[in-house]
Amino acid sequence: MLAVGLFPSGLSTDDLKELSYLAMVPENWKVIMKRLTRNPAEIKTLNNDIEDQQALQEQWDNQTDYQLLTPGNYFWVVISKNAAKETLHYQPAQFVNKFIDSDLRAEVASLNFFKLRYLTLLSLSMIKRLKGLYAYHEKVIEHSCISNHGLWMYREDNIFYKGYIKDKRHYTYIDEFQEGPKALDANAIRKVFEAHESNFLSCLESETILSIIKSDGN
Amino acid sequence: MDLIEIAWISIPTIYKLFAASQAGARDLCLRTLKMVDDLEYRELKLTILRAKLHLFLAALHLHDKSENMNTNAVENINHELDSVSKLQEEIEKDEVNMALNHHITFTKAYLFYKIRIGRFLQNEKPNKKKHFMKKSEEILQMIKQCDDFLGPLGEFYDVERCKLAILSSKIALRSLKTRRGIEVKITERIKQAIGVFNVYNLKRLEISANYQFAKIRFK
């Protein structure tokens, strides 16, 4: 709940899968989501037997979040569906974000670090894919990380570069597929950017960054 | 800090590509610069990040068609480049300083070229425009300086060297003094640039270099 609450414009199924792959959210995030969005009637019918509970969990594990969860307004999150892609979008309630910001900043410092790491990878994979699609071309005077030569190259001893960029064929789901139905075109990438715009902006808050630096010490 | 070093240039870049207006990317970059200053950490990587962000802003001003009609744009670009020069005082690493010297001088040379061909300061009166006008020889001299800055730097700066070749060719072809006898050196450099841009898969620059090569051949 905290991890989703840190992203003011929410996360999609694809984002959560990626975050899980990067070990930034638990592997069983679908099951957790299911537990956190059950209505009282559903809870009443639950059998407390441990074996039954385990069987239920296995059943949940085999389903996608699109099959498992019901879109709607929940206490802490609004879940909407994208029928074309058979994915869900999780938008945390505003109070969750405000509460984390005002009362839990120190506690979520490590999660904020994960968030910054993920959104950096997301932005880099968008840039990589746009270049691959020839949707954006480097100019004579470019001065941005579109360039990957000279001054704009990553430092070889940069820890983030070594761990998440160097020798990686793709950074996130954005640049994972070059062809086929799952390959994203420039319009699809723009939509991902628009869906994450507030998330990107939230990476530029002084207090959040200072809390990350204090907790990480690096 | 290693994450910040990459994050705070990649996020403004993605805004530059997608934000509704260039002003959106500029505001975000200014906000990022303020944050780096607020961190109060004096590390080389953060100083270089600040320099990169100032260069990023200079490029935004240079390519923003809505604002490059008047002298404000030139002043803004010069202001950003001056900020980079000031930051160089904090950088002891020769290689970085040489690269920054190149970027400052090359951006200025490109700006003067744009003014010279009338793609900048369209709304200004001729006498004001004249104030910013440089002769072709002076711009070529600036490019020569860039070559000197890049001289000791390695192959990772080949793309920058090839960009210099494109601008040299453009200027030489436009100048009455030089267009008759385009130097063999410029022709050779353009030929090399086509190959380098191809290797780096920089299609727009490769096409631009091919176009320059064709123009030289037709002279």
Interface residues (C-beta under 8 A of the other chain):
Chain A: F113 L116 R117 L119 T120 S123 L124 M126 I127 L130 K131 Y134 Y136 H137 E138 K139 V140 I141 E142 H143 S144 C145 I146 S147 H149 G150 L151 W152 M153 Y154 R155 N158 I159 F160 Y161 I165 R190 F193 E194 F200 L201 C203 L204 S206 I209 L210 I213 N218
Chain B: M1 D2 L3 I4 E5 I6 A7 W8 I9 S10 I11 P12 T13 I14 Y15 K16 L17 F18 L28 R31 T32 M35 D38 L39 K45 I48 K52 L55 F56 A58 A59 L62 H63 V96 A99 L100 H103 F106 T107 Y110 L153 F156 Y157 D158 V159 E160 K163 I166 L167 Y200 N201 L202 K203 R204 L205 S208
